[in-house]
Amino acid sequence: MRGNRLNQILTAMDSEQYALTVGTAAGEPLTSAFEKRRVVHAGVRGKPLLPGNWQSTWQSLLKQKVKPEQRVAYIHIPFCRQRCLYCGFFQNYSNEEMETLYIDSLVKELQLSKGSSYLDSGPVNAVFIGGGTPSTLAPQNVSRLLGAIQDCLPLANDYELTLEGRINDLVPAKIEAWLAHGVNRVSIGVQSFDTGVRRAVGRMDDTETILAKLELLSGYNQATVIIDLMYGLPHQTSEVWANDIRLLKLAAIDGLDLYQLNIYPNSALQQAITAGKLPPAATTAEQAEMFALAEANLSAGIFSRLSNCHWGKTTRERSLYNTLTKAGHNVIPFGAGAGGNVGGVTMFLHRNMAAYIKSIEEGHKPVAAMALQPDGSELHNMVVGQLERGYLSLPVLARHYGAVVWELEALLDIWESRGLITRRADLVRLTVAGQFWHMNITQSVLECLHALLDGVHSVEVEPIAAQG
């Protein structure tokens, strides 16, 4: 009977692990399906490689001539003009002299891989320049970086090149440097259109300025314009959030991401709330209601759903980098603090600026950690890619990876009874509640598959930092 082995695994769990994996039957599924959000990105831990093997492993990967497939590059810019209270990834304040030294090293890092058998095996379909705040770079520095990308990476004819930025940096000198050197997608961290909400967390531009700057950028008609909105911020009442959603219809954008606020331990935001300088952020249940409100409004309007948290407003938006990354395609990392995976090896590069620059000067890839991806990673990638788009096809998974996939029915039966999924002809679709909790669902599916494949009853959660 399908699901017997997984039932045994679930039964053997202690009550805490069972609740983490399966969730709870108490309350309404949208707000109470799980006690908390488990991870930022779903995954399972691979086998760490010893530091002495990092450079030889990287060189071995570069020498491989692999079958052409879609792949992407992630380039990290670890500078911000100011530190936003909610951010858990701040590294360095902007300083043009330091930025210039950093771009010198980043260009050299790109050049170290240029012409390798791995890169020359096929095109790079998408590049994402994230941070940090890449738009803080001076025009001459961003021009040098973009020129090196064009020179060192074999970009596909229809490549997507995204640069992350903030409203304050949308000025003609910078915009024109981006567009002149190949940027064709700009992602702006708006977070909220509301002036008060923004200023409370370190974003200074007001509502009118945001809309005007987006109009300016869109008016060049050379790049897809994407914005991020965040729900659950202090002062962001349901009325403020409803107005944020309303303004999406008016703003000059091609697409948007909706992100749930994460309050990182000991972050500046957590400290401000604890000290009473800001009101509490929304609870998880309140965030769930905000997500459902956005989903209902966007789905009923002019927007098209590209993933659980991403919508297109025009046909210009492809969200290629995000789609390929979530589906497990190779991500080639460059820059201090970047992370990626190449040829079955996951790696993270030095965040520390001095260590990063020193490594480049020595002609090394600036690796800070490296691990082999776990057995079954291709199956995991397919699961993540499907659930990111709101569905799970057991027949497709089983066709590629065998009957073990059908064991998931024991878990799916529980979630269906609780209103997190619907099922029709072996096609699983996430309900609105399931979409809100999709990261928990994905993590649980991966852990159950890993247990089934390895014959163990628990796995370690991979603490993956958000990129892009």
C-alpha positions as a Markdown table, in Angstrom:
| # | Residue | x | y | z |
|---|---|---|---|---|
| 1 | Met | 0.0 | 0.0 | 0.0 |
| 2 | Arg | 1.3 | 3.4 | -1.0 |
| 3 | Gly | 2.6 | 5.4 | 2.0 |
| 4 | Asn | 3.3 | 2.6 | 4.4 |
| 5 | Arg | 7.0 | 3.3 | 4.7 |
| 6 | Leu | 6.5 | 7.0 | 5.2 |
| 7 | Asn | 3.7 | 6.3 | 7.7 |
| 8 | Gln | 6.3 | 4.3 | 9.7 |
| 9 | Ile | 8.7 | 7.2 | 9.6 |
| 10 | Leu | 6.1 | 9.7 | 10.7 |
| 11 | Thr | 4.9 | 7.4 | 13.5 |
| 12 | Ala | 8.5 | 7.1 | 14.8 |
| 13 | Met | 8.9 | 10.8 | 15.1 |
| 14 | Asp | 8.7 | 12.5 | 18.5 |
| 15 | Ser | 5.8 | 14.9 | 18.9 |
| 16 | Glu | 7.9 | 18.0 | 18.2 |
| 17 | Gln | 9.4 | 16.7 | 15.0 |
| 18 | Tyr | 6.0 | 15.4 | 13.9 |
| 19 | Ala | 4.5 | 18.9 | 14.4 |
| 20 | Leu | 7.3 | 20.5 | 12.4 |
| 21 | Thr | 6.9 | 18.0 | 9.6 |
| 22 | Val | 3.2 | 17.6 | 9.3 |
| 23 | Gly | 1.8 | 20.7 | 11.0 |
| 24 | Thr | -1.2 | 20.9 | 13.3 |
| 25 | Ala | -4.8 | 20.2 | 12.8 |
| 26 | Ala | -5.9 | 22.9 | 15.3 |
| 27 | Gly | -7.4 | 26.1 | 14.0 |
| 28 | Glu | -7.8 | 27.5 | 10.5 |
| 29 | Pro | -5.2 | 26.3 | 7.9 |
| 30 | Leu | -4.3 | 29.7 | 6.5 |
| 31 | Thr | -3.3 | 31.1 | 9.9 |
| 32 | Ser | -2.6 | 27.9 | 12.0 |
| 33 | Ala | -1.4 | 25.1 | 9.8 |
| 34 | Phe | 2.1 | 25.2 | 11.3 |
| 35 | Glu | 3.3 | 26.7 | 14.6 |
| 36 | Lys | 6.0 | 28.8 | 12.7 |
| 37 | Arg | 7.8 | 29.3 | 9.5 |
| 38 | Arg | 10.7 | 26.9 | 9.5 |
| 39 | Val | 13.2 | 28.0 | 6.9 |
| 40 | Val | 13.9 | 30.9 | 4.5 |
| 41 | His | 14.8 | 28.5 | 1.7 |
| 42 | Ala | 14.0 | 24.8 | 1.7 |
| 43 | Gly | 16.8 | 22.2 | 1.4 |
| 44 | Val | 18.7 | 19.4 | 3.1 |
| 45 | Arg | 22.3 | 19.4 | 4.1 |
| 46 | Gly | 25.0 | 17.9 | 1.9 |
| 47 | Lys | 28.4 | 16.4 | 2.9 |
| 48 | Pro | 30.9 | 19.1 | 3.7 |
| 49 | Leu | 34.2 | 19.1 | 1.9 |
| 50 | Leu | 37.4 | 19.8 | 3.8 |
| 51 | Pro | 39.0 | 23.2 | 3.2 |
| 52 | Gly | 42.1 | 21.6 | 1.7 |
| 53 | Asn | 40.0 | 20.3 | -1.1 |
| 54 | Trp | 38.2 | 23.5 | -2.0 |
| 55 | Gln | 40.5 | 24.9 | -4.6 |
| 56 | Ser | 41.2 | 21.6 | -6.4 |
| 57 | Thr | 37.5 | 20.9 | -6.4 |
| 58 | Trp | 36.7 | 24.3 | -8.0 |
| 59 | Gln | 39.5 | 23.8 | -10.6 |
| 60 | Ser | 38.1 | 20.3 | -11.4 |
| 61 | Leu | 34.6 | 21.8 | -11.9 |
| 62 | Leu | 36.0 | 24.5 | -14.3 |
| 63 | Lys | 37.7 | 21.8 | -16.4 |
| 64 | Gln | 34.5 | 19.8 | -16.9 |
| 65 | Lys | 32.9 | 20.1 | -20.3 |
| 66 | Val | 29.3 | 19.5 | -19.4 |
| 67 | Lys | 26.1 | 18.9 | -21.4 |
| 68 | Pro | 24.6 | 22.3 | -22.2 |
| 69 | Glu | 21.7 | 23.2 | -20.0 |
| 70 | Gln | 20.2 | 26.4 | -18.6 |
| 71 | Arg | 22.3 | 28.0 | -15.8 |
| 72 | Val | 22.7 | 31.3 | -14.1 |
| 73 | Ala | 25.2 | 33.4 | -12.3 |
| 74 | Tyr | 24.8 | 35.3 | -9.1 |
| 75 | Ile | 27.1 | 38.3 | -8.4 |
| 76 | His | 27.1 | 39.9 | -4.9 |
| 77 | Ile | 27.6 | 43.6 | -4.1 |
| 78 | Pro | 28.1 | 43.9 | -0.3 |
| 79 | Phe | 27.5 | 47.6 | 0.1 |
| 80 | Cys | 24.6 | 49.7 | 1.3 |
| 81 | Arg | 24.2 | 53.4 | 1.8 |
| 82 | Gln | 22.4 | 52.8 | 5.0 |
| 83 | Arg | 21.3 | 49.8 | 7.0 |
| 84 | Cys | 17.5 | 49.0 | 6.9 |
| 85 | Leu | 16.2 | 47.7 | 10.2 |
| 86 | Tyr | 14.7 | 44.5 | 8.8 |
| 87 | Cys | 17.7 | 43.3 | 6.8 |
| 88 | Gly | 19.7 | 40.3 | 8.0 |
| 89 | Phe | 22.3 | 40.5 | 5.2 |
| 90 | Phe | 24.0 | 43.8 | 5.8 |
| 91 | Gln | 27.8 | 43.7 | 5.2 |
| 92 | Asn | 29.4 | 47.1 | 4.6 |
| 93 | Tyr | 28.4 | 50.8 | 4.3 |
| 94 | Ser | 29.0 | 52.3 | 0.9 |
| 95 | Asn | 32.4 | 53.9 | 0.4 |
| 96 | Glu | 33.5 | 54.7 | -3.2 |
| 97 | Glu | 37.1 | 54.0 | -2.5 |
| 98 | Met | 36.4 | 50.6 | -1.0 |
| 99 | Glu | 33.9 | 49.9 | -3.8 |
| 100 | Thr | 36.5 | 50.6 | -6.4 |
| 101 | Leu | 38.9 | 48.1 | -4.7 |
| 102 | Tyr | 36.2 | 45.6 | -4.5 |
| 103 | Ile | 35.2 | 45.9 | -8.2 |
| 104 | Asp | 38.9 | 45.5 | -9.0 |
| 105 | Ser | 38.8 | 42.1 | -7.2 |
| 106 | Leu | 35.4 | 41.1 | -8.5 |
| 107 | Val | 36.5 | 41.7 | -12.1 |
| 108 | Lys | 39.6 | 39.6 | -11.5 |
| 109 | Glu | 37.4 | 36.8 | -10.0 |
| 110 | Leu | 35.3 | 36.8 | -13.2 |
| 111 | Gln | 38.5 | 36.7 | -15.3 |
| 112 | Leu | 39.8 | 33.7 | -13.4 |
| 113 | Ser | 36.9 | 31.6 | -14.8 |
| 114 | Lys | 36.9 | 33.1 | -18.3 |
| 115 | Gly | 37.5 | 30.6 | -21.0 |
| 116 | Ser | 37.2 | 27.5 | -18.8 |
| 117 | Ser | 35.7 | 24.4 | -20.3 |
| 118 | Tyr | 32.8 | 24.6 | -17.9 |
| 119 | Leu | 31.8 | 28.1 | -18.9 |
| 120 | Asp | 32.4 | 27.5 | -22.6 |
| 121 | Ser | 30.1 | 24.4 | -22.5 |
| 122 | Gly | 27.1 | 26.6 | -23.1 |
| 123 | Pro | 25.4 | 29.9 | -22.4 |
| 124 | Val | 24.6 | 31.6 | -19.2 |
| 125 | Asn | 20.9 | 32.3 | -19.4 |
| 126 | Ala | 20.5 | 34.8 | -16.5 |
| 127 | Val | 22.7 | 36.9 | -14.3 |
| 128 | Phe | 21.5 | 38.4 | -11.0 |
| 129 | Ile | 23.5 | 41.2 | -9.4 |
| 130 | Gly | 22.2 | 41.3 | -5.8 |
| 131 | Gly | 23.3 | 42.5 | -2.4 |
| 132 | Gly | 23.5 | 44.6 | -0.5 |
| 133 | Thr | 22.5 | 47.4 | -2.8 |
| 134 | Pro | 24.1 | 47.1 | -6.2 |
| 135 | Ser | 22.6 | 50.4 | -7.3 |
| 136 | Thr | 24.8 | 52.2 | -4.8 |
| 137 | Leu | 27.8 | 51.6 | -7.1 |
| 138 | Ala | 29.1 | 54.7 | -8.9 |
| 139 | Pro | 28.5 | 54.8 | -12.7 |
| 140 | Gln | 32.1 | 54.1 | -13.5 |
| 141 | Asn | 32.3 | 51.1 | -11.2 |
| 142 | Val | 29.1 | 49.5 | -12.3 |
| 143 | Ser | 30.2 | 50.1 | -15.9 |
| 144 | Arg | 33.4 | 48.2 | -15.2 |
| 145 | Leu | 31.6 | 45.3 | -13.6 |
| 146 | Leu | 29.0 | 45.1 | -16.3 |
| 147 | Gly | 31.7 | 45.1 | -19.0 |
| 148 | Ala | 33.5 | 42.2 | -17.3 |
| 149 | Ile | 30.2 | 40.3 | -17.2 |
| 150 | Gln | 29.8 | 40.7 | -20.9 |
| 151 | Asp | 33.4 | 39.8 | -21.5 |
| 152 | Cys | 33.8 | 36.8 | -19.2 |
| 153 | Leu | 30.4 | 35.1 | -19.2 |
| 154 | Pro | 29.0 | 33.5 | -22.3 |
| 155 | Leu | 25.6 | 35.2 | -22.1 |
| 156 | Ala | 22.7 | 33.6 | -24.1 |
| 157 | Asn | 21.2 | 35.7 | -26.9 |
| 158 | Asp | 18.0 | 36.2 | -24.8 |
| 159 | Tyr | 19.8 | 36.6 | -21.5 |
| 160 | Glu | 18.2 | 38.2 | -18.5 |
| 161 | Leu | 20.5 | 40.6 | -16.6 |
| 162 | Thr | 19.0 | 41.9 | -13.3 |
| 163 | Leu | 20.4 | 44.6 | -11.1 |
| 164 | Glu | 18.9 | 45.1 | -7.6 |
| 165 | Gly | 18.5 | 48.7 | -6.4 |
| 166 | Arg | 16.6 | 51.2 | -4.3 |
| 167 | Ile | 14.4 | 54.1 | -5.2 |
| 168 | Asn | 17.0 | 56.7 | -4.1 |
| 169 | Asp | 19.5 | 55.5 | -6.7 |
| 170 | Leu | 17.1 | 55.9 | -9.6 |
| 171 | Val | 18.8 | 58.9 | -11.2 |
| 172 | Pro | 19.7 | 59.3 | -14.9 |
| 173 | Ala | 23.5 | 59.0 | -14.6 |
| 174 | Lys | 23.1 | 55.6 | -12.9 |
| 175 | Ile | 20.2 | 54.3 | -14.9 |
| 176 | Glu | 21.9 | 55.1 | -18.2 |
| 177 | Ala | 25.1 | 53.4 | -17.1 |
| 178 | Trp | 23.1 | 50.2 | -16.3 |
| 179 | Leu | 21.2 | 50.2 | -19.6 |
| 180 | Ala | 24.2 | 51.1 | -21.7 |
| 181 | His | 26.1 | 48.0 | -20.4 |
| 182 | Gly | 23.4 | 45.3 | -20.8 |
| 183 | Val | 21.1 | 45.5 | -17.8 |
| 184 | Asn | 17.7 | 44.6 | -19.0 |
| 185 | Arg | 15.9 | 44.0 | -15.7 |
| 186 | Val | 15.9 | 46.2 | -12.6 |
| 187 | Ser | 14.5 | 45.0 | -9.3 |
| 188 | Ile | 13.7 | 47.7 | -6.8 |
| 189 | Gly | 13.2 | 47.1 | -3.1 |
| 190 | Val | 10.1 | 49.3 | -2.4 |
| 191 | Gln | 8.9 | 47.1 | 0.5 |
| 192 | Ser | 5.9 | 49.5 | 1.1 |
| 193 | Phe | 4.6 | 52.5 | -0.7 |
| 194 | Asp | 3.5 | 54.0 | 2.6 |
| 195 | Thr | 5.8 | 56.9 | 3.6 |
| 196 | Gly | 5.5 | 56.3 | 7.4 |
| 197 | Val | 6.1 | 52.5 | 7.2 |
| 198 | Arg | 9.2 | 53.0 | 5.0 |
| 199 | Arg | 10.8 | 55.7 | 7.2 |
| 200 | Ala | 10.2 | 53.6 | 10.3 |
| 201 | Val | 12.5 | 50.9 | 8.9 |
| 202 | Gly | 15.1 | 53.1 | 7.2 |
| 203 | Arg | 13.7 | 53.8 | 3.8 |
| 204 | Met | 13.4 | 57.6 | 3.3 |
| 205 | Asp | 11.6 | 58.3 | 0.0 |
| 206 | Asp | 7.9 | 59.1 | 0.1 |
| 207 | Thr | 5.0 | 57.7 | -1.9 |
| 208 | Glu | 5.0 | 60.3 | -4.6 |
| 209 | Thr | 8.8 | 60.0 | -5.1 |
| 210 | Ile | 8.5 | 56.2 | -5.4 |
| 211 | Leu | 5.9 | 56.4 | -8.1 |
| 212 | Ala | 7.8 | 59.2 | -10.0 |
| 213 | Lys | 11.1 | 57.3 | -9.9 |
| 214 | Leu | 9.5 | 54.1 | -11.2 |
| 215 | Glu | 7.9 | 56.2 | -14.0 |
| 216 | Leu | 11.4 | 57.6 | -14.8 |
| 217 | Leu | 13.0 | 54.2 | -15.0 |
| 218 | Ser | 10.1 | 52.7 | -17.0 |
| 219 | Gly | 10.2 | 55.6 | -19.3 |
| 220 | Tyr | 13.5 | 54.5 | -20.8 |
| 221 | Asn | 11.7 | 51.5 | -22.1 |
| 222 | Gln | 14.8 | 49.4 | -22.1 |
| 223 | Ala | 14.5 | 47.2 | -19.0 |
| 224 | Thr | 11.8 | 45.2 | -17.2 |
| 225 | Val | 11.0 | 46.9 | -13.9 |
| 226 | Ile | 10.2 | 44.8 | -10.9 |
| 227 | Ile | 9.6 | 45.8 | -7.3 |
| 228 | Asp | 9.6 | 44.0 | -4.0 |
| 229 | Leu | 6.8 | 44.5 | -1.4 |
| 230 | Met | 7.1 | 43.1 | 2.1 |
| 231 | Tyr | 4.1 | 42.4 | 4.3 |
| 232 | Gly | 4.1 | 42.4 | 8.1 |
| 233 | Leu | 6.2 | 45.5 | 8.8 |
| 234 | Pro | 5.6 | 47.7 | 11.9 |
| 235 | His | 2.9 | 50.3 | 11.3 |
| 236 | Gln | 1.7 | 48.3 | 8.2 |
| 237 | Thr | -1.9 | 47.9 | 9.1 |
| 238 | Ser | -4.4 | 46.0 | 7.0 |
| 239 | Glu | -5.5 | 49.3 | 5.5 |
| 240 | Val | -1.9 | 50.3 | 4.6 |
| 241 | Trp | -1.4 | 46.9 | 3.0 |
| 242 | Ala | -4.6 | 47.2 | 1.0 |
| 243 | Asn | -3.4 | 50.5 | -0.3 |
| 244 | Asp | 0.0 | 49.0 | -1.1 |
| 245 | Ile | -1.8 | 46.4 | -3.3 |
| 246 | Arg | -4.0 | 49.1 | -4.9 |
| 247 | Leu | -0.9 | 51.2 | -5.9 |
| 248 | Leu | 0.5 | 48.2 | -7.7 |
| 249 | Lys | -2.1 | 48.7 | -10.3 |
| 250 | Leu | -1.0 | 52.3 | -10.8 |
| 251 | Ala | 2.8 | 51.9 | -10.6 |
| 252 | Ala | 4.9 | 51.8 | -13.7 |
| 253 | Ile | 6.1 | 48.2 | -13.2 |
| 254 | Asp | 6.2 | 44.9 | -15.1 |
| 255 | Gly | 6.1 | 42.6 | -12.1 |
| 256 | Leu | 6.5 | 42.2 | -8.4 |
| 257 | Asp | 7.5 | 40.0 | -5.5 |
| 258 | Leu | 5.6 | 39.7 | -2.3 |
| 259 | Tyr | 7.8 | 38.8 | 0.7 |
| 260 | Gln | 6.8 | 37.8 | 4.2 |
| 261 | Leu | 8.8 | 39.8 | 6.8 |
| 262 | Asn | 11.4 | 37.8 | 8.7 |
| 263 | Ile | 12.6 | 39.2 | 11.9 |
| 264 | Tyr | 16.1 | 37.9 | 12.4 |
| 265 | Pro | 17.4 | 37.3 | 16.0 |
| 266 | Asn | 19.3 | 40.3 | 17.4 |
| 267 | Ser | 18.6 | 42.3 | 14.2 |
| 268 | Ala | 18.2 | 46.1 | 14.5 |
| 269 | Leu | 14.5 | 45.7 | 13.9 |
| 270 | Gln | 14.1 | 43.1 | 16.7 |
| 271 | Gln | 16.1 | 45.5 | 19.0 |
| 272 | Ala | 13.9 | 48.5 | 18.1 |
| 273 | Ile | 10.7 | 46.5 | 18.8 |
| 274 | Thr | 12.0 | 45.2 | 22.0 |
| 275 | Ala | 13.0 | 48.7 | 23.1 |
| 276 | Gly | 9.6 | 50.0 | 22.3 |
| 277 | Lys | 10.9 | 52.3 | 19.6 |
| 278 | Leu | 8.6 | 50.5 | 17.1 |
| 279 | Pro | 5.3 | 48.7 | 17.5 |
| 280 | Pro | 5.4 | 44.9 | 17.1 |
| 281 | Ala | 5.4 | 43.5 | 13.6 |
| 282 | Ala | 2.5 | 41.5 | 12.3 |
| 283 | Thr | 2.1 | 38.0 | 13.8 |
| 284 | Thr | 2.3 | 35.0 | 11.5 |
| 285 | Ala | -1.5 | 34.8 | 11.5 |
| 286 | Glu | -1.8 | 38.4 | 10.5 |
| 287 | Gln | 0.8 | 37.9 | 7.8 |
| 288 | Ala | -1.2 | 35.0 | 6.5 |
| 289 | Glu | -4.3 | 37.2 | 6.2 |
| 290 | Met | -2.2 | 39.9 | 4.4 |
| 291 | Phe | -1.0 | 37.3 | 1.9 |
| 292 | Ala | -4.5 | 36.0 | 1.2 |
| 293 | Leu | -5.7 | 39.6 | 0.6 |
| 294 | Ala | -2.9 | 40.2 | -1.9 |
| 295 | Glu | -3.5 | 36.9 | -3.6 |
| 296 | Ala | -7.2 | 37.5 | -4.0 |
| 297 | Asn | -6.7 | 41.0 | -5.4 |
| 298 | Leu | -3.9 | 40.2 | -7.8 |
| 299 | Ser | -5.4 | 36.9 | -9.1 |
| 300 | Ala | -8.7 | 38.8 | -9.8 |
| 301 | Gly | -6.9 | 41.6 | -11.7 |
| 302 | Ile | -4.4 | 42.1 | -14.5 |
| 303 | Phe | -1.6 | 40.2 | -12.9 |
| 304 | Ser | -0.4 | 36.7 | -13.9 |
| 305 | Arg | 1.0 | 34.3 | -11.3 |
| 306 | Leu | 4.6 | 33.2 | -12.0 |
| 307 | Ser | 5.4 | 31.5 | -8.7 |
| 308 | Asn | 4.1 | 31.5 | -5.1 |
| 309 | Cys | 5.4 | 35.0 | -4.4 |
| 310 | His | 5.9 | 36.5 | -7.8 |
| 311 | Trp | 3.5 | 38.1 | -10.2 |
| 312 | Gly | 3.9 | 39.5 | -13.7 |
| 313 | Lys | 2.0 | 42.7 | -14.7 |
| 314 | Thr | 3.2 | 42.8 | -18.3 |
| 315 | Thr | 4.5 | 40.1 | -20.7 |
| 316 | Arg | 8.0 | 41.6 | -20.3 |
| 317 | Glu | 8.5 | 39.9 | -17.0 |
| 318 | Arg | 10.0 | 36.4 | -17.3 |
| 319 | Ser | 11.5 | 36.0 | -13.8 |
| 320 | Leu | 14.1 | 33.7 | -15.5 |
| 321 | Tyr | 16.8 | 33.8 | -12.8 |
| 322 | Asn | 14.4 | 33.0 | -10.0 |
| 323 | Thr | 12.6 | 30.2 | -12.0 |
| 324 | Leu | 15.9 | 28.5 | -12.9 |
| 325 | Thr | 17.4 | 28.9 | -9.4 |
| 326 | Lys | 14.3 | 27.4 | -7.7 |
| 327 | Ala | 14.4 | 24.5 | -10.1 |
| 328 | Gly | 17.9 | 23.6 | -9.1 |
| 329 | His | 19.9 | 24.7 | -12.1 |
| 330 | Asn | 23.5 | 25.6 | -11.6 |
| 331 | Val | 24.2 | 29.0 | -10.0 |
| 332 | Ile | 27.7 | 30.2 | -10.5 |
| 333 | Pro | 28.7 | 32.5 | -7.6 |
| 334 | Phe | 30.9 | 35.6 | -7.8 |
| 335 | Gly | 31.6 | 38.2 | -5.1 |
| 336 | Ala | 32.0 | 38.5 | -1.3 |
| 337 | Gly | 29.1 | 36.7 | 0.3 |
| 338 | Ala | 27.8 | 35.0 | -2.8 |
| 339 | Gly | 26.4 | 31.5 | -2.8 |
| 340 | Gly | 25.8 | 29.0 | -5.5 |
| 341 | Asn | 26.0 | 25.4 | -6.8 |
| 342 | Val | 28.0 | 24.0 | -9.7 |
| 343 | Gly | 28.2 | 20.4 | -10.8 |
| 344 | Gly | 26.7 | 19.0 | -7.6 |
| 345 | Val | 28.8 | 21.1 | -5.3 |
| 346 | Thr | 27.3 | 23.8 | -3.1 |
| 347 | Met | 29.6 | 26.7 | -2.1 |
| 348 | Phe | 29.6 | 30.0 | -0.3 |
| 349 | Leu | 32.2 | 32.7 | -0.8 |
| 350 | His | 34.0 | 34.8 | 1.9 |
| 351 | Arg | 31.8 | 37.6 | 3.3 |
| 352 | Asn | 34.8 | 39.2 | 5.0 |
| 353 | Met | 36.2 | 41.8 | 2.5 |
| 354 | Ala | 39.8 | 41.4 | 3.5 |
| 355 | Ala | 39.7 | 37.6 | 3.2 |
| 356 | Tyr | 37.9 | 37.9 | -0.2 |
| 357 | Ile | 40.4 | 40.3 | -1.7 |
| 358 | Lys | 43.4 | 38.3 | -0.4 |
| 359 | Ser | 42.0 | 35.1 | -1.9 |
| 360 | Ile | 41.6 | 36.8 | -5.3 |
| 361 | Glu | 45.1 | 38.3 | -5.1 |
| 362 | Glu | 46.4 | 34.7 | -4.7 |
| 363 | Gly | 44.5 | 33.6 | -7.7 |
| 364 | His | 42.0 | 31.5 | -5.8 |
| 365 | Lys | 38.3 | 31.2 | -5.8 |
| 366 | Pro | 37.4 | 32.9 | -2.5 |
| 367 | Val | 35.6 | 29.9 | -1.0 |
| 368 | Ala | 34.5 | 29.9 | 2.6 |
| 369 | Ala | 32.5 | 26.7 | 2.6 |
| 370 | Met | 31.9 | 23.9 | 0.2 |
| 371 | Ala | 29.7 | 20.7 | 0.3 |
| 372 | Leu | 28.6 | 17.9 | -2.0 |
| 373 | Gln | 24.9 | 18.0 | -2.6 |
| 374 | Pro | 23.0 | 15.1 | -1.0 |
| 375 | Asp | 21.9 | 12.0 | -2.8 |
| 376 | Gly | 18.6 | 12.6 | -4.5 |
| 377 | Ser | 19.3 | 16.3 | -5.1 |
| 378 | Glu | 17.9 | 16.2 | -8.6 |
| 379 | Leu | 14.6 | 14.8 | -7.2 |
| 380 | His | 14.7 | 17.5 | -4.6 |
| 381 | Asn | 15.3 | 20.2 | -7.2 |
| 382 | Met | 12.3 | 19.0 | -9.2 |
| 383 | Val | 10.1 | 19.1 | -6.1 |
| 384 | Val | 11.2 | 22.6 | -5.1 |
| 385 | Gly | 10.6 | 23.8 | -8.7 |
| 386 | Gln | 7.1 | 22.4 | -8.8 |
| 387 | Leu | 6.0 | 23.5 | -5.4 |
| 388 | Glu | 7.4 | 27.0 | -6.1 |
| 389 | Arg | 4.8 | 27.2 | -8.9 |
| 390 | Gly | 2.1 | 25.9 | -6.6 |
| 391 | Tyr | 1.7 | 22.2 | -7.6 |
| 392 | Leu | 3.2 | 18.7 | -7.3 |
| 393 | Ser | 2.9 | 16.1 | -10.0 |
| 394 | Leu | 3.5 | 12.6 | -8.5 |
| 395 | Pro | 3.4 | 10.8 | -11.9 |
| 396 | Val | 6.1 | 13.1 | -13.3 |
| 397 | Leu | 8.3 | 12.7 | -10.3 |
| 398 | Ala | 7.8 | 8.9 | -10.3 |
| 399 | Arg | 8.6 | 8.7 | -14.0 |
| 400 | His | 12.0 | 10.2 | -13.3 |
| 401 | Tyr | 12.8 | 8.9 | -9.8 |
| 402 | Gly | 10.8 | 5.7 | -9.2 |
| 403 | Ala | 8.1 | 4.4 | -6.9 |
| 404 | Val | 9.5 | 6.0 | -3.8 |
| 405 | Val | 7.7 | 9.2 | -4.7 |
| 406 | Trp | 4.3 | 7.6 | -4.2 |
| 407 | Glu | 5.2 | 7.1 | -0.5 |
| 408 | Leu | 4.4 | 10.9 | -0.1 |
| 409 | Glu | 0.7 | 10.1 | -0.3 |
| 410 | Ala | 0.7 | 9.4 | 3.4 |
| 411 | Leu | 1.7 | 13.0 | 4.0 |
| 412 | Leu | -0.5 | 14.4 | 1.2 |
| 413 | Asp | -3.5 | 12.7 | 2.7 |
| 414 | Ile | -3.0 | 14.6 | 5.9 |
| 415 | Trp | -2.5 | 18.0 | 4.2 |
| 416 | Glu | -5.5 | 17.5 | 2.0 |
| 417 | Ser | -7.8 | 16.8 | 5.0 |
| 418 | Arg | -6.5 | 20.0 | 6.6 |
| 419 | Gly | -7.1 | 22.2 | 3.5 |
| 420 | Leu | -3.5 | 22.9 | 2.5 |
| 421 | Ile | -3.8 | 21.1 | -0.9 |
| 422 | Thr | -6.3 | 19.8 | -3.3 |
| 423 | Arg | -5.8 | 16.7 | -5.5 |
| 424 | Arg | -7.2 | 15.7 | -8.8 |
| 425 | Ala | -5.9 | 12.8 | -10.9 |
| 426 | Asp | -2.6 | 12.7 | -8.9 |
| 427 | Leu | -1.9 | 16.4 | -9.5 |
| 428 | Val | -1.5 | 18.2 | -6.2 |
| 429 | Arg | -2.2 | 21.9 | -6.0 |
| 430 | Leu | -1.6 | 24.2 | -3.1 |
| 431 | Thr | -4.6 | 26.1 | -1.7 |
| 432 | Val | -4.1 | 29.7 | -0.7 |
| 433 | Ala | -3.3 | 28.4 | 2.8 |
| 434 | Gly | -0.8 | 26.0 | 1.2 |
| 435 | Gln | 0.8 | 28.8 | -0.8 |
| 436 | Phe | 1.3 | 30.8 | 2.4 |
| 437 | Trp | 3.0 | 27.8 | 4.1 |
| 438 | His | 4.6 | 26.5 | 0.9 |
| 439 | Met | 8.2 | 26.8 | 2.3 |
| 440 | Asn | 7.2 | 24.6 | 5.3 |
| 441 | Ile | 5.5 | 22.1 | 2.9 |
| 442 | Thr | 8.5 | 22.0 | 0.6 |
| 443 | Gln | 10.9 | 21.5 | 3.5 |
| 444 | Ser | 8.8 | 18.6 | 4.9 |
| 445 | Val | 8.5 | 16.9 | 1.5 |
| 446 | Leu | 12.3 | 17.1 | 1.0 |
| 447 | Glu | 13.0 | 15.7 | 4.5 |
| 448 | Cys | 10.5 | 12.9 | 4.0 |
| 449 | Leu | 12.0 | 12.0 | 0.6 |
| 450 | His | 15.5 | 12.1 | 2.1 |
| 451 | Ala | 14.5 | 9.8 | 4.9 |
| 452 | Leu | 12.9 | 7.4 | 2.4 |
| 453 | Leu | 16.0 | 7.4 | 0.2 |
| 454 | Asp | 18.5 | 7.1 | 3.0 |
| 455 | Gly | 16.5 | 4.9 | 5.4 |
| 456 | Val | 16.8 | 7.4 | 8.2 |
| 457 | His | 14.2 | 9.1 | 10.3 |
| 458 | Ser | 15.6 | 12.6 | 10.5 |
| 459 | Val | 17.8 | 15.0 | 8.5 |
| 460 | Glu | 19.4 | 18.3 | 9.2 |
| 461 | Val | 17.8 | 21.5 | 7.9 |
| 462 | Glu | 20.1 | 23.4 | 5.5 |
| 463 | Pro | 20.5 | 27.0 | 6.8 |
| 464 | Ile | 20.5 | 28.7 | 3.4 |
| 465 | Ala | 20.9 | 32.4 | 3.2 |
| 466 | Ala | 18.6 | 34.3 | 0.9 |
| 467 | Gln | 20.1 | 35.4 | -2.4 |
| 468 | Gly | 18.6 | 37.8 | -4.7 |
